[in-house]
Each structure stands twice: as structure tokens, then as C-alpha cells.
């Protein structure tokens, strides 16, 4: 399939860097990051783009770069919710797609993945630190104080069914749930009061932080990432 071919073109020694690039503006910063890593001798990059034209422009500069686009995922219709209507639909779909792709690369293709934001600069090869200091950690996340950042993270040595795989799968389950079934927010412990249009926060970072808390507590929580925002935005907008 397309993803298998993309993996074959990008992965090296079980490692791949996943970079998500939006339109032409982000393409420039994304290309800078690709060149940033190539200057360190790191070529195992897979780019997820909004559309074919972005990949074509990147190929004009770097013909060997692995680049894919996912129109079916990006064009999926979304029901009415405050979250789905207040924010840019293309950006929301793109954030959703990159986490689905991350899970597939890690769980299905058994790759270690360095998940990247395009608007970053790296001053040194991160792998010596990731493979020594953090060698016993399955998920390494950049701090976005006081939160975990969902844009820059490294996932390694994950097997289907283990706790790290659950984190990635649960993140996609929650994003899917609140994106496409916003009314399900009423099923949460402290949000039964909510009325349409629900906010139903499907943000990747907010949900990732709730999932980390769930993992530490041994019990599912939606309190900070979903229920807090339900109360906040329903008061302002609903």
C-alpha cells in the first residue's frame, strides 16, 4: 500500500522522522527543517503534506524526499460542534491525520518515530541522547510548561498491546470521539449538563495530557483537557 511504500522510502534502521507540512508558508519552514537534519547526516524523513502540490514543490528541491498526502482523511466531514466550527477545519483535520499516521507507523510498522513540528530548529543530532539518557523510555515528550507538547515527541521500542501503544491508540480514540461524536461529551462525569452545540475538545495536546494523567492515576480522566474546556467555552460561546 501507499504507506508501506512511503516507509520503505524513508525509514532507516527502524527509525523515521515524521514531519507534517501545511501549505506553502509551512513548506518553507518544513524544508528548512529537512535540510537542518540532513546537515547532521539524518535523511530518514517522511513528510505528510496537505496536498500533492506541496510534495511536488518539495520534490523540485529534494527529489529523494519521501512525501505523502492524505486527501480522504483531510476531507472527512465533521459534525457541528464549537470546536469543529471555531477553528480552521483544514488545520484540525491535519492535526488529526498526523496522530493517526504516528500510530500506524509505530504500532503497525513497528518503527521508532521522531514526531516533529515544522517551526523548529535543532542544534544537534538528538539520537545520541534519545538512545542513551532516554533509552528505557518508550515515549519522550518535549515540555510545554506545564504541559506535554503533542508536536515534538519521540516514540521507541513499542509493541502492540503495551502501555505506550495504548497511549497512542487512546489518543486517536479520543480525538475521533470528540471530533465525530461531540454529543458524547455529556457522558463524561462532570459534563452531563452540556447542551448543543457542545464544545467537545478534540485537541491533540489537551487530550494527550489527560491520557498521561490517566496512565499515572490508573483511571481514565477527561477533566483538564475536555471537561474544563467544555465549561469554559460553553460559558463564552454556547
PABAMI-521571 format. One record per atom (N, C-alpha, C, O): residue in one letter; x, y, z. Coordinates in steps of 0.05 Angstrom, whole numbers, padded with zeros to 5 digits, always signed. Example, Ala and Ser with C-alpha at 12.3 -4.5 7.8 and 13.67 -1.06 7.14 Angstrom:
BEGIN
A+00264-00114+00156
A+00246-00090+00156
A+00264-00066+00156
A+00285-00066+00169
S+00257-00045+00142
S+00273-00021+00143
S+00258+00001+00157
S+00268+00023+00161
//
This chain:
BEGIN
X+00017-00024+00000
X+00000+00000+00000
X+00018+00025+00000
X+00042+00023+00001
X+00005+00048-00001
X+00020+00073-00003
X+00038+00077+00021
X+00061+00086+00019
X+00027+00072+00045
X+00043+00076+00069
X+00067+00058+00070
X+00089+00066+00078
X+00063+00033+00062
X+00086+00014+00062
X+00108+00024+00043
X+00132+00021+00050
X+00100+00034+00020
X+00120+00045+00002
X+00134+00070+00013
X+00158+00073+00010
X+00118+00086+00027
X+00130+00110+00039
X+00150+00103+00061
X+00170+00115+00064
X+00143+00082+00077
X+00161+00072+00098
X+00187+00062+00085
X+00208+00068+00095
X+00184+00047+00064
X+00208+00036+00051
X+00226+00058+00040
X+00250+00055+00039
X+00214+00080+00032
X+00229+00103+00020
X+00241+00121+00042
X+00258+00138+00035
X+00232+00119+00067
X+00240+00138+00087
X+00254+00127+00111
X+00273+00139+00121
X+00246+00104+00120
X+00256+00093+00145
X+00285+00082+00141
X+00292+00073+00120
X+00300+00083+00163
X+00327+00072+00163
X+00333+00060+00190
X+00331+00074+00211
X+00341+00035+00191
X+00347+00021+00216
X+00325+00023+00236
X+00330+00026+00260
X+00300+00021+00227
X+00277+00021+00245
X+00270+00048+00255
X+00254+00051+00274
X+00281+00070+00244
X+00276+00097+00253
X+00264+00113+00230
X+00271+00109+00207
X+00246+00132+00237
X+00236+00151+00217
X+00229+00176+00232
X+00219+00176+00254
X+00233+00199+00219
X+00225+00225+00229
X+00200+00233+00213
X+00200+00233+00189
X+00178+00239+00227
X+00153+00247+00215
X+00149+00277+00217
X+00147+00288+00239
X+00148+00290+00195
X+00145+00319+00193
X+00120+00326+00178
X+00116+00317+00156
X+00103+00341+00191
X+00077+00349+00178
X+00079+00378+00168
X+00085+00396+00184
X+00073+00381+00143
X+00077+00407+00130
X+00050+00416+00118
X+00038+00401+00103
X+00042+00440+00124
X+00016+00450+00114
X+00019+00462+00086
X+00028+00448+00067
X+00011+00487+00083
X+00012+00500+00056
X+00040+00510+00050
X+00060+00502+00061
X+00041+00529+00031
X+00066+00539+00020
X+00083+00553+00042
X+00108+00550+00041
X+00070+00567+00060
X+00086+00580+00081
X+00100+00560+00099
X+00123+00563+00105
X+00085+00540+00108
X+00096+00519+00125
X+00116+00502+00109
X+00135+00491+00120
X+00112+00501+00082
X+00131+00485+00066
X+00159+00496+00068
X+00178+00481+00069
X+00162+00523+00069
X+00188+00535+00071
X+00202+00528+00097
X+00225+00521+00098
X+00187+00530+00119
X+00198+00523+00145
X+00203+00493+00147
X+00223+00485+00159
X+00186+00477+00135
X+00190+00448+00134
X+00215+00440+00119
X+00230+00423+00128
X+00219+00453+00096
X+00243+00447+00080
X+00268+00455+00096
X+00288+00441+00095
X+00267+00478+00110
X+00290+00485+00127
X+00296+00464+00147
X+00320+00458+00152
X+00275+00452+00159
X+00280+00431+00179
X+00292+00406+00166
X+00309+00393+00178
X+00282+00399+00143
X+00293+00375+00128
X+00323+00380+00124
X+00339+00362+00128
X+00330+00404+00114
X+00358+00410+00109
X+00374+00412+00135
X+00398+00404+00136
X+00361+00421+00156
X+00373+00422+00182
X+00383+00394+00191
X+00406+00391+00200
X+00365+00375+00188
X+00373+00347+00196
X+00392+00335+00176
X+00410+00319+00184
X+00390+00341+00150
X+00408+00329+00131
X+00437+00339+00136
X+00456+00325+00130
X+00439+00364+00146
X+00466+00374+00152
X+00479+00358+00175
X+00503+00358+00177
X+00462+00344+00191
X+00472+00327+00212
X+00476+00298+00202
X+00483+00280+00218
X+00470+00293+00176
X+00472+00266+00166
X+00447+00249+00170
X+00448+00225+00167
X+00424+00262+00176
X+00399+00248+00182
X+00380+00252+00158
X+00371+00274+00153
X+00375+00230+00144
X+00359+00232+00119
X+00333+00216+00121
X+00317+00217+00103
X+00327+00203+00143
X+00304+00185+00145
X+00279+00201+00153
X+00267+00197+00174
X+00271+00218+00135
X+00248+00237+00139
X+00224+00228+00122
X+00227+00223+00098
X+00200+00228+00134
X+00175+00224+00120
X+00158+00249+00124
X+00153+00256+00147
X+00151+00262+00102
X+00135+00286+00104
X+00105+00280+00098
X+00099+00267+00078
X+00088+00289+00115
X+00059+00288+00110
X+00050+00316+00102
X+00053+00335+00117
X+00040+00319+00078
X+00032+00346+00067
X+00002+00348+00064
X-00013+00328+00064
X-00007+00372+00062
X-00036+00377+00058
X-00045+00367+00031
X-00068+00357+00028
X-00029+00370+00010
X-00037+00363-00017
X-00013+00357-00034
X+00010+00361-00026
X-00019+00345-00057
X+00002+00337-00075
X+00020+00360-00084
X+00045+00356-00086
X+00009+00383-00088
X+00025+00406-00097
X+00048+00413-00078
X+00070+00421-00086
X+00043+00409-00052
X+00064+00414-00032
X+00087+00394-00036
X+00110+00402-00036
X+00080+00369-00039
X+00100+00348-00044
X+00116+00354-00070
X+00140+00351-00071
X+00101+00362-00091
X+00114+00368-00116
X+00134+00390-00113
X+00156+00388-00124
X+00127+00411-00099
X+00146+00433-00094
X+00170+00424-00078
X+00193+00432-00084
X+00166+00407-00059
X+00188+00396-00043
X+00206+00379-00060
X+00231+00379-00058
X+00194+00363-00078
X+00210+00346-00096
X+00226+00362-00116
X+00248+00353-00125
X+00217+00386-00123
X+00233+00403-00140
X+00260+00409-00128
X+00280+00412-00141
X+00260+00412-00101
X+00284+00418-00087
X+00299+00393-00078
X+00324+00393-00079
X+00285+00373-00069
X+00297+00348-00059
X+00282+00324-00071
X+00264+00314-00058
X+00290+00315-00094
X+00275+00294-00107
X+00274+00268-00092
X+00255+00252-00096
X+00293+00263-00073
X+00293+00238-00059
X+00276+00238-00033
X+00274+00218-00019
X+00265+00261-00027
X+00250+00264-00002
X+00224+00248-00003
X+00209+00250-00023
X+00218+00232+00017
X+00193+00217+00019
X+00170+00236+00028
X+00172+00247+00050
X+00150+00239+00012
X+00128+00257+00018
X+00101+00245+00010
X+00099+00234-00012
X+00082+00246+00028
X+00055+00234+00022
X+00034+00255+00029
X+00039+00274+00045
X+00011+00252+00018
X-00013+00268+00025
X-00036+00249+00028
X-00036+00227+00019
X-00057+00258+00042
X-00079+00241+00051
X-00106+00255+00047
X-00118+00262+00067
X-00114+00259+00023
X-00139+00275+00018
X-00164+00263+00031
X-00180+00279+00041
X-00167+00237+00031
X-00191+00225+00043
X-00194+00232+00072
X-00215+00239+00082
X-00172+00231+00087
X-00172+00237+00115
X-00177+00267+00119
X-00192+00275+00138
X-00165+00284+00103
X-00167+00313+00106
X-00194+00323+00098
X-00202+00345+00107
X-00209+00309+00081
X-00234+00318+00071
X-00258+00306+00085
X-00281+00312+00077
X-00254+00291+00106
X-00277+00278+00120
X-00295+00299+00133
X-00285+00317+00146
X-00321+00297+00129
X-00340+00317+00140
X-00341+00315+00171
X-00338+00294+00182
X-00345+00338+00183
X-00345+00339+00212
X-00372+00351+00222
X-00381+00370+00211
X-00383+00339+00242
X-00409+00349+00252
X-00405+00376+00266
X-00382+00383+00273
X-00427+00389+00271
X-00426+00416+00283
X-00419+00413+00313
X-00432+00398+00328
X-00398+00427+00321
X-00391+00430+00349
X-00376+00456+00351
X-00366+00466+00331
X-00374+00467+00375
X-00359+00492+00377
X-00330+00489+00369
X-00318+00506+00356
X-00318+00466+00377
X-00290+00461+00369
X-00287+00459+00339
X-00269+00470+00328
X-00305+00444+00326
X-00303+00440+00297
X-00309+00465+00281
X-00300+00467+00258
X-00323+00484+00293
X-00330+00508+00277
X-00314+00533+00285
X-00311+00551+00269
X-00303+00533+00309
X-00287+00557+00318
X-00259+00558+00306
X-00248+00579+00303
X-00249+00535+00299
X-00221+00533+00290
X-00219+00525+00260
X-00239+00514+00249
X-00197+00529+00248
X-00193+00523+00220
X-00197+00494+00214
X-00183+00477+00226
X-00215+00487+00197
X-00222+00459+00191
X-00198+00444+00180
X-00194+00420+00186
X-00183+00456+00162
X-00161+00443+00150
X-00139+00436+00171
X-00128+00415+00171
X-00134+00456+00188
X-00114+00451+00209
X-00123+00429+00228
X-00107+00412+00235
X-00148+00428+00235
X-00158+00407+00253
X-00155+00380+00240
X-00147+00361+00253
X-00162+00378+00214
X-00160+00353+00200
X-00131+00344+00198
X-00125+00320+00200
X-00114+00363+00194
X-00085+00357+00192
X-00074+00346+00218
X-00058+00327+00218
X-00081+00359+00240
X-00072+00350+00266
X-00082+00322+00272
X-00068+00305+00283
X-00107+00317+00264
X-00119+00290+00268
X-00103+00270+00251
X-00096+00248+00261
X-00098+00276+00226
X-00085+00257+00208
X-00057+00250+00218
X-00049+00227+00215
X-00042+00270+00229
X-00015+00264+00236
X-00013+00245+00260
X+00006+00229+00262
X-00033+00246+00278
X-00033+00227+00300
X-00041+00199+00291
X-00032+00179+00302
X-00060+00197+00272
X-00067+00171+00261
X-00042+00159+00247
X-00037+00135+00251
X-00028+00175+00232
X-00004+00165+00218
X+00017+00157+00238
X+00030+00136+00235
X+00021+00172+00259
X+00040+00165+00280
X+00034+00138+00292
X+00052+00121+00294
X+00009+00133+00299
X+00001+00107+00310
X+00007+00084+00290
X+00017+00063+00298
X+00001+00088+00265
X+00005+00067+00245
X+00035+00061+00241
X+00043+00038+00239
X+00051+00082+00241
X+00080+00078+00238
X+00091+00063+00261
X+00108+00045+00258
X+00082+00069+00285
X+00093+00057+00309
X+00081+00029+00314
X+00097+00010+00318
X+00055+00026+00313
X+00042+00001+00322
X+00042-00019+00299
X+00047-00043+00303
X+00035-00010+00275
X+00032-00029+00252
X+00060-00035+00240
X+00066-00058+00234
X+00075-00014+00235
X+00101-00017+00222
X+00124-00020+00241
X+00147-00025+00232
X+00119-00018+00267
X+00139-00024+00287
X+00164-00006+00284
X+00187-00015+00287
X+00159+00019+00278
X+00181+00038+00275
X+00184+00056+00300
X+00164+00060+00314
X+00208+00065+00305
X+00212+00086+00325
X+00209+00113+00310
X+00220+00117+00288
X+00193+00131+00321
X+00185+00155+00306
X+00192+00180+00322
X+00184+00183+00345
X+00206+00198+00309
X+00210+00225+00319
X+00190+00243+00305
X+00193+00249+00282
X+00170+00251+00320
X+00147+00267+00310
X+00154+00296+00313
X+00161+00305+00335
X+00153+00311+00291
X+00164+00338+00291
X+00144+00359+00283
X+00126+00355+00267
X+00147+00383+00295
X+00134+00407+00285
X+00153+00421+00265
X+00177+00420+00269
X+00141+00433+00244
X+00158+00445+00224
X+00172+00471+00234
X+00194+00477+00224
X+00160+00485+00253
X+00171+00510+00261
X+00192+00507+00284
X+00190+00520+00304
X+00211+00489+00279
X+00232+00484+00299
X+00259+00484+00286
X+00262+00479+00262
X+00279+00489+00302
X+00307+00487+00294
X+00321+00469+00313
X+00318+00472+00338
X+00337+00450+00303
X+00352+00432+00320
X+00382+00438+00318
X+00393+00439+00296
X+00395+00442+00340
X+00423+00449+00341
X+00441+00425+00342
X+00466+00428+00339
X+00431+00402+00347
X+00447+00378+00349
X+00431+00353+00342
X+00406+00354+00345
X+00444+00332+00334
X+00431+00306+00329
X+00419+00296+00356
X+00433+00293+00375
X+00392+00292+00357
X+00380+00284+00382
X+00384+00254+00389
X+00380+00247+00412
X+00392+00238+00370
X+00392+00209+00375
X+00413+00200+00396
X+00406+00182+00411
X+00436+00212+00398
X+00454+00203+00419
X+00442+00205+00447
X+00446+00188+00464
X+00426+00226+00452
X+00413+00229+00478
X+00389+00210+00480
X+00385+00198+00500
X+00373+00209+00458
X+00349+00191+00459
X+00357+00162+00463
X+00342+00147+00476
X+00380+00154+00453
X+00388+00126+00455
X+00405+00120+00479
X+00413+00097+00483
X+00412+00140+00495
X+00427+00135+00520
X+00411+00144+00544
X+00402+00127+00560
X+00408+00169+00548
X+00394+00180+00571
X+00365+00170+00572
X+00355+00163+00593
X+00352+00168+00548
X+00324+00161+00547
X+00320+00133+00535
X+00298+00127+00526
X+00340+00116+00536
X+00338+00090+00522
X+00316+00072+00534
X+00305+00055+00521
X+00310+00076+00560
X+00290+00060+00573
X+00262+00072+00573
X+00244+00062+00586
X+00259+00095+00559
X+00233+00109+00558
X+00220+00103+00531
X+00232+00107+00510
X+00195+00095+00531
X+00181+00089+00506
X+00171+00115+00493
X+00170+00116+00468
X+00163+00135+00508
X+00153+00160+00497
X+00168+00183+00511
X+00167+00186+00535
X+00181+00199+00495
X+00196+00222+00505
X+00182+00247+00493
X+00180+00249+00469
X+00173+00265+00510
X+00157+00288+00501
X+00170+00314+00509
X+00180+00316+00532
X+00170+00333+00491
X+00181+00359+00498
X+00162+00373+00518
X+00137+00372+00515
X+00173+00386+00538
X+00157+00400+00557
X+00146+00426+00544
X+00161+00440+00530
X+00121+00432+00549
X+00109+00457+00541
X+00096+00468+00566
X+00071+00468+00569
X+00113+00477+00584
X+00105+00481+00612
X+00078+00495+00616
X+00073+00516+00604
X+00061+00483+00633
X+00065+00459+00649
X+00056+00433+00635
X+00050+00413+00649
X+00053+00433+00609
X+00041+00411+00595
X+00062+00395+00579
X+00085+00403+00576
X+00053+00372+00570
X+00068+00357+00550
X+00061+00367+00522
X+00037+00370+00516
X+00081+00371+00505
X+00076+00382+00479
X+00069+00359+00460
X+00084+00339+00459
X+00048+00361+00445
X+00040+00340+00427
X+00052+00342+00399
X+00048+00326+00382
X+00068+00363+00395
X+00080+00368+00369
X+00108+00356+00366
X+00116+00348+00344
X+00123+00354+00388
X+00150+00343+00387
X+00152+00321+00407
X+00152+00326+00432
X+00155+00297+00398
X+00157+00274+00415
X+00171+00251+00401
X+00172+00250+00376
X+00183+00233+00416
X+00197+00210+00405
X+00185+00185+00417
X+00182+00183+00441
X+00179+00166+00400
X+00166+00141+00409
X+00184+00118+00400
X+00191+00116+00376
X+00192+00100+00418
X+00211+00079+00411
X+00205+00053+00426
X+00193+00053+00448
X+00212+00031+00413
X+00211+00005+00425
X+00183-00003+00434
X+00180-00014+00456
X+00163+00004+00418
X+00135-00001+00425
X+00126-00027+00412
X+00132-00032+00388
X+00111-00043+00426
X+00099-00067+00416
X+00069-00066+00418
X+00059-00054+00437
X+00055-00077+00399
X+00025-00077+00400
X+00016-00088+00427
X+00025-00109+00436
X-00003-00074+00440
X-00014-00083+00465
X+00000-00073+00490
X-00010-00077+00512
X+00023-00060+00487
X+00036-00050+00511
X+00026-00022+00518
X+00009-00011+00504
X+00036-00012+00540
X+00025+00013+00551
X+00029+00037+00533
X+00012+00054+00531
X+00053+00038+00520
X+00058+00061+00502
X+00040+00059+00477
X+00030+00080+00468
X+00035+00035+00467
X+00016+00032+00445
X-00012+00041+00453
X-00026+00054+00438
X-00019+00035+00478
X-00046+00044+00488
X-00048+00074+00488
X-00069+00085+00481
X-00027+00088+00496
X-00027+00117+00496
X-00033+00128+00468
X-00050+00146+00465
X-00019+00118+00448
X-00024+00128+00420
X-00052+00121+00411
X-00065+00137+00398
X-00060+00096+00416
X-00087+00088+00407
X-00109+00103+00422
X-00129+00110+00410
X-00105+00107+00448
X-00125+00121+00463
X-00127+00151+00454
X-00149+00162+00454
X-00104+00162+00447
X-00105+00190+00437
X-00122+00191+00412
X-00138+00210+00409
X-00118+00173+00394
X-00134+00173+00369
X-00163+00167+00374
X-00181+00177+00361
X-00169+00149+00394
X-00197+00144+00401
X-00210+00169+00411
X-00233+00174+00404
X-00196+00184+00428
X-00208+00208+00440
X-00212+00230+00419
X-00232+00244+00418
X-00192+00234+00402
X-00194+00254+00380
X-00218+00247+00362
X-00234+00264+00356
X-00220+00221+00355
X-00242+00212+00338
X-00269+00216+00352
X-00288+00226+00340
X-00270+00208+00377
X-00295+00210+00392
X-00306+00239+00393
X-00329+00243+00386
X-00289+00258+00402
X-00299+00285+00406
X-00301+00300+00380
X-00316+00320+00378
X-00287+00292+00359
X-00290+00304+00333
X-00316+00296+00320
X-00331+00313+00309
X-00322+00270+00320
X-00344+00260+00304
X-00369+00253+00321
X-00390+00247+00310
X-00366+00252+00347
X-00389+00248+00365
X-00388+00268+00388
X-00385+00261+00411
X-00390+00294+00381
X-00387+00314+00402
X-00408+00312+00424
X-00403+00320+00447
X-00431+00300+00418
X-00452+00297+00439
X-00443+00278+00461
X-00454+00278+00483
X-00422+00261+00455
X-00413+00242+00475
X-00400+00255+00499
X-00394+00242+00519
X-00394+00281+00497
X-00383+00296+00520
X-00402+00295+00544
X-00393+00296+00567
X-00428+00292+00539
X-00448+00290+00560
X-00444+00265+00577
X-00454+00263+00599
X-00430+00245+00566
X-00426+00220+00581
X-00404+00222+00601
X-00400+00204+00617
X-00389+00244+00601
X-00366+00247+00619
X-00377+00254+00647
X-00399+00265+00650
X-00361+00248+00668
X-00371+00251+00695
X-00382+00278+00703
X-00401+00280+00718
X-00369+00300+00693
X-00377+00327+00702
X-00388+00344+00679
X-00389+00369+00682
X-00397+00332+00657
X-00406+00347+00634
X-00434+00340+00625
X-00442+00346+00602
X-00449+00326+00641
X-00476+00318+00634
X-00495+00342+00630
X-00516+00339+00617
X-00487+00365+00640
X-00503+00389+00637
X-00501+00401+00609
X-00519+00418+00602
X-00481+00394+00594
X-00475+00408+00569
X-00498+00404+00548
X-00509+00382+00546
X-00504+00425+00534
X-00525+00424+00513
X-00513+00432+00486
X-00493+00445+00485
X-00526+00424+00464
X-00516+00431+00438
X-00516+00461+00434
X-00534+00475+00444
X-00497+00472+00419
X-00474+00458+00408
X-00453+00454+00430
X-00445+00472+00444
X-00443+00429+00433
X-00423+00423+00452
X-00396+00433+00442
X-00391+00436+00418
X-00378+00439+00461
X-00351+00446+00452
X-00335+00420+00444
X-00324+00419+00422
X-00336+00400+00461
X-00324+00374+00455
X-00295+00377+00445
X-00289+00372+00421
X-00277+00384+00463
X-00250+00389+00455
X-00235+00364+00445
X-00230+00346+00461
X-00228+00364+00420
X-00214+00342+00408
X-00184+00349+00403
X-00171+00335+00388
X-00175+00370+00416
X-00147+00379+00412
X-00127+00357+00420
X-00130+00345+00441
X-00107+00352+00403
X-00088+00331+00408
X-00072+00335+00433
X-00068+00316+00448
X-00064+00359+00438
X-00047+00364+00462
X-00063+00362+00488
X-00054+00351+00507
X-00087+00374+00488
X-00104+00373+00512
X-00110+00344+00519
X-00109+00336+00542
X-00117+00328+00499
X-00124+00300+00504
X-00100+00283+00511
X-00102+00265+00528
X-00076+00289+00499
X-00052+00275+00507
X-00046+00279+00536
X-00038+00260+00550
X-00049+00303+00546
X-00043+00308+00574
X-00063+00294+00593
X-00055+00284+00614
X-00088+00292+00585
X-00107+00277+00601
X-00099+00247+00601
X-00102+00234+00621
X-00090+00237+00578
X-00083+00209+00576
X-00058+00203+00593
X-00057+00182+00606
X-00039+00221+00594
X-00016+00217+00611
X-00025+00216+00640
X-00016+00200+00656
X-00043+00234+00648
X-00054+00234+00675
X-00069+00208+00680
X-00067+00197+00702
X-00084+00199+00661
X-00098+00173+00664
X-00079+00150+00668
X-00084+00133+00685
X-00057+00150+00654
X-00037+00129+00656
X-00025+00129+00684
X-00021+00108+00697
X-00018+00153+00694
X-00006+00155+00721
X-00025+00148+00743
X-00017+00136+00763
X-00051+00155+00739
X-00071+00150+00760
X-00083+00122+00759
X-00095+00113+00779
X-00080+00109+00736
X-00092+00082+00733
X-00122+00083+00729
X-00136+00063+00733
X-00132+00107+00722
X-00161+00110+00718
X-00165+00132+00697
X-00150+00152+00697
X-00184+00128+00679
X-00188+00148+00658
X-00197+00175+00668
X-00215+00176+00685
X-00186+00196+00658
X-00194+00223+00664
X-00197+00240+00639
X-00181+00237+00620
X-00216+00257+00638
X-00220+00276+00617
X-00222+00305+00628
X-00230+00323+00614
X-00214+00308+00653
X-00220+00332+00668
X-00207+00357+00657
X-00221+00377+00652
X-00181+00357+00653
X-00167+00381+00645
X-00169+00387+00616
X-00172+00410+00608
X-00168+00366+00599
X-00167+00370+00570
X-00194+00373+00557
X-00196+00387+00536
X-00215+00361+00568
X-00241+00362+00555
X-00262+00376+00573
X-00275+00395+00564
X-00265+00367+00598
X-00287+00378+00614
X-00282+00407+00623
X-00300+00423+00624
X-00257+00414+00628
X-00251+00442+00635
X-00258+00460+00611
X-00270+00481+00615
X-00251+00452+00587
X-00256+00468+00564
X-00286+00469+00556
X-00296+00488+00545
X-00300+00447+00563
X-00329+00447+00559
X-00342+00469+00575
X-00359+00484+00564
X-00335+00472+00600
X-00346+00493+00617
X-00337+00520+00608
X-00352+00539+00607
X-00311+00523+00601
X-00300+00549+00594
X-00313+00559+00568
X-00322+00582+00567
X-00314+00543+00547
X-00323+00553+00521
X-00353+00553+00519
X-00365+00569+00504
X-00367+00536+00533
X-00396+00537+00533
X-00406+00563+00547
X-00426+00575+00539
X-00391+00571+00567
X-00398+00596+00581
X-00394+00620+00562
X-00411+00638+00561
X-00372+00620+00546
X-00366+00642+00528
X-00382+00642+00502
X-00391+00663+00493
X-00386+00618+00491
X-00397+00616+00463
X-00424+00602+00462
X-00439+00606+00443
X-00430+00585+00481
X-00453+00568+00478
X-00478+00577+00493
X-00498+00564+00492
//
